[in-house]
Amino acid sequence: MTLALKMADARYDGYEEGFDKGREAGLQQGLEQGRDQGAYEKALETARTMYLDKVPIETISKYTNLPLDVIQNLL
């Protein structure tokens, strides 16, 4: 095998490795964002339910970790 072919093979191997690492990192980031979005949506749902049960918004904020302005905008 010539030096040029060895270099081309090495570049291709590097490309494959980089592609696989990038794909895995993207997948992990997407999963994390999905979990965060789901947790946020659940907090909003909980806040709405608590509000309908006449829980004070300060208490809702304490238990959902949502800012007061976000809770006020839900109502």
C-alpha positions in Angstrom: 0.0 0.0 0.0 1.4 3.4 -0.9 1.8 6.2 1.5 -1.0 8.2 -0.3 -3.4 5.3 0.2 -2.4 4.9 3.9 -3.0 8.6 4.4 -6.4 8.4 2.7 -7.4 5.5 4.9 -6.3 7.3 8.0 -8.3 10.3 7.0 -11.4 8.2 6.4 -11.0 6.4 9.7 -10.7 9.8 11.4 -13.8 11.0 9.6 -15.8 8.0 10.7 -14.6 8.3 14.3 -15.5 12.1 14.3 -18.8 11.4 12.7 -19.7 8.8 15.3 -18.7 11.0 18.2 -20.6 13.9 16.8 -23.7 11.8 16.3 -23.5 10.4 19.9 -23.0 13.9 21.3 -26.0 15.2 19.3 -28.2 12.4 20.5 -27.2 12.9 24.1 -27.9 16.7 23.8 -31.3 16.0 22.2 -32.3 13.6 24.9 -31.3 16.0 27.6 -33.2 18.8 26.0 -36.2 16.5 25.7 -36.1 15.6 29.4 -35.7 19.3 30.3 -38.7 20.3 28.2 -40.8 17.5 29.6 -40.0 18.5 33.2 -40.8 22.1 32.4 -44.2 21.1 30.8 -44.9 19.0 33.8 -44.1 21.9 36.2 -46.5 24.1 34.1 -49.2 21.5 34.4 -48.7 21.2 38.1 -48.8 24.9 38.5 -52.1 25.2 36.6 -53.6 22.4 38.8 -52.4 24.0 42.0 -53.8 27.4 40.9 -57.2 25.8 40.2 -57.1 24.4 43.8 -56.6 28.0 45.0 -53.0 27.5 46.1 -51.2 30.9 46.5 -48.8 31.6 43.6 -45.8 32.0 46.0 -46.4 28.4 47.2 -46.8 27.2 43.6 -43.5 28.8 42.7 -41.8 27.2 45.7 -42.9 23.7 44.8 -42.6 23.9 41.0 -39.5 26.0 40.8 -41.2 28.3 38.3 -40.7 32.0 38.5 -43.7 34.1 39.7 -44.0 35.9 36.4 -44.3 32.6 34.5 -47.0 31.4 36.9 -48.9 34.7 36.6 -48.8 34.4 32.8 -50.3 31.0 33.0 -53.4 32.3 34.7 
